[in-house]
Amino acid sequence: MLTAIGTAFGTVRAHAPWYDGGFSPWFLLLPLFWILVIGLLIFVARRTWRTNHRWAARQGGEGVLRERYARGEIDETEYRQRLQVLRAEEK
């Protein structure tokens, strides 16, 4: 790839710009790599937050009440009464 070109002022070496400490094509790929890494971190963080938020919402008072009803600890009448109380407190 390296060739010598003769000129009136001497010999000039013709070469690609990234040889001999010049511009490197990796210079363009390095910012792209970090943009992808940061984007992936943001994606994972948002997805984790949404999953945790949904889980916490299910574990509220109504969730506990549903579980107790499903296990048979309370009957339907008591379930509906307590559910009304919980929903009245939310407003």
C-alpha positions in Angstrom: 0.0 0.0 0.0 2.9 2.3 0.7 4.4 3.8 -2.4 6.9 6.5 -3.0 5.9 9.4 -5.3 8.6 11.6 -6.7 8.0 15.4 -6.8 10.0 18.4 -7.3 10.4 18.9 -3.6 11.5 15.3 -2.8 9.9 12.0 -2.2 6.4 11.9 -0.6 5.0 8.7 0.7 1.4 8.0 -0.4 -0.6 6.1 2.2 -4.0 5.7 3.7 -4.8 8.5 6.3 -4.9 6.1 9.2 -1.3 4.8 8.9 1.5 6.4 10.9 -0.7 7.8 13.7 -3.2 9.6 11.5 -7.0 9.1 11.4 -8.3 5.7 12.5 -11.5 4.2 11.3 -12.0 3.0 14.9 -12.5 6.6 15.8 -16.0 6.4 14.2 -16.9 3.1 15.8 -16.0 3.9 19.4 -18.7 6.5 20.0 -21.2 4.2 18.3 -20.2 1.4 20.8 -20.8 3.7 23.8 -24.1 5.0 22.5 -25.2 1.3 22.2 -24.0 0.5 25.7 -25.7 3.5 27.3 -28.9 2.8 25.3 -28.9 -0.8 26.4 -28.5 0.2 30.1 -31.4 2.7 29.8 -33.5 0.0 28.2 -32.8 -2.6 30.9 -33.3 0.0 33.7 -36.7 1.1 32.3 -37.8 -2.5 31.8 -36.8 -3.4 35.4 -38.5 -0.4 36.8 -41.8 -1.2 35.0 -41.7 -4.8 36.1 -41.1 -3.8 39.7 -43.8 -1.1 39.5 -46.3 -3.7 38.3 -45.3 -6.2 41.0 -45.7 -3.5 43.7 -49.1 -2.5 42.4 -50.3 -6.1 42.6 -49.1 -6.4 46.2 -51.3 -3.6 47.4 -54.3 -4.0 49.7 -56.5 -5.4 47.0 -53.9 -8.0 46.1 -53.7 -9.2 49.6 -57.5 -9.3 49.9 -57.7 -11.3 46.7 -55.2 -13.8 48.0 -57.0 -14.3 51.2 -60.3 -14.8 49.4 -58.6 -17.3 47.0 -57.2 -19.3 50.0 -60.7 -19.4 51.6 -59.7 -17.3 54.7 -62.6 -14.9 54.0 -66.0 -15.5 52.4 -67.5 -13.5 49.5 -69.5 -11.1 51.6 -66.5 -10.1 53.7 -64.3 -9.8 50.6 -66.8 -7.4 48.9 -67.2 -5.4 52.1 -63.4 -5.0 52.6 -62.9 -4.3 48.9 -65.4 -1.4 49.1 -63.6 0.0 52.2 -60.2 -0.2 50.3 -61.6 1.5 47.2 -63.3 4.2 49.3 -59.9 5.0 51.0 -58.1 5.3 47.6 -60.4 8.2 46.5 
